[in-house]
Structures are given as C-alpha cells and as structure tokens.
Amino acid sequence: MRSAAPGDAENVAAMLLARCRWLEQRGLPTWRDSVEDIAGQTANVPGAMWLLEAANGRVLGCTTVLESAPPWGWTPQEFAEPSLYLYTTATDPAFRAFRPGALIAWWAVDRAAREGFSWVRRGCLFEELGHYYKEQGFDLVHEVQRTRHRVLLFARRAEPVAGLREMFVRPAAVAKELTGTRQPPGAGR
C-alpha cells in the first residue's frame, strides 16, 4: 500500500472502469458517473487516498482514509472515539481471487492500531457488500436511512494484524488460506 499522487489518476480511473464493467455485467449499480471524481482524489492531501499496487505498478485497488466517520449515523460517544473511516474502496475484479478488498481492510485495521486509533469504520448501501465486510471481521453497527438510501455502517476494532506483511508478499497462497475465514490468520479478535 502506498499513498496516491496526482499522477496516479489515470491508473485509478482504469481500475475503477474495470470494476464498473464487472458490476454492469451483473446488473449491479456502479460508480461510472463518479469515476473521474474518485480518481481525482489522488490529488487530495497526501495520505488521503491509498493504493494497493502490484510490483509492476498496476493499481489493484484503492481506498480513501479519513480520521473520522461522517457525523451522521454514529452515536455521540462513537463519533468521539478515534477512528479511521474507509471511503470509496474499490478493487480490480481481475484479481478477485486474491481478495484485494480484504487485504486493504486488514491493512487499515493494522495501520489504525499502529497509529493509536480505536476503530476502523466504513459504510455501504448494499447488503451483498456488507456480507463481504463481515467476512473481513467488521460488525454491522447501525442501519441509517439517508434520503432515498439505507446505509449500513460497520466497525472493527483496530488491532495489529498478524502476518500482514506476508499477505502482501504471497497473496495467492494467503488468499487460498483465507477462503471462508472471517479474519486473517493469527488475528487476535
């Protein structure tokens, strides 16, 4: 994982468009109308958007990381707790077998623990995606009605993730080991 830079926008857009095509082939909603805006987040403050990148430089995924959740949907106590919030996490569907979304999530959980945050939080609109978040060890905390959409809000305690470095080095072997698990090997939930 590395911090995105403005020069990454084209590669991020290509990855997002690949994800959009994959979703459209399955009749699912996409970010197609927002690809340019999301890819443009590479120009935000350094450290806001992060990239999962292959050794050859191909962008396999991205996420935007902020230091708090949105002010709606969380109790005042939850909102006051130090947390990282993941926005617009997306991955290249050509690499689904390696579970890049889980790798990004576990990186965030480990990073949050190293930096003194208590939680990693995220939200989504679709139950199917929520099930994937649960497989990554996140718990559904709240369901909030926002205008026309019901938003599912998830949280996971920040903690060191055992074996994280190896997961980045040997993704194929680790992905095989992780099939059907709720958390990475050795995680102390």
Secondary structure by P-SEA (a helix, b strand, c coil): cccccccaaaaaaaaaaaaaaaaaaaccccccccaaaaaaccccccccccccccccccccbbbbbccccccccccccccccbbbbbccccccccccccaaaaaaaaaaaaaaaaacccccccccccaaaaaaaaaaccccccccccccbbbbbbbbcbbbbcaaaaaaacaaaaaaaaccccccccccc
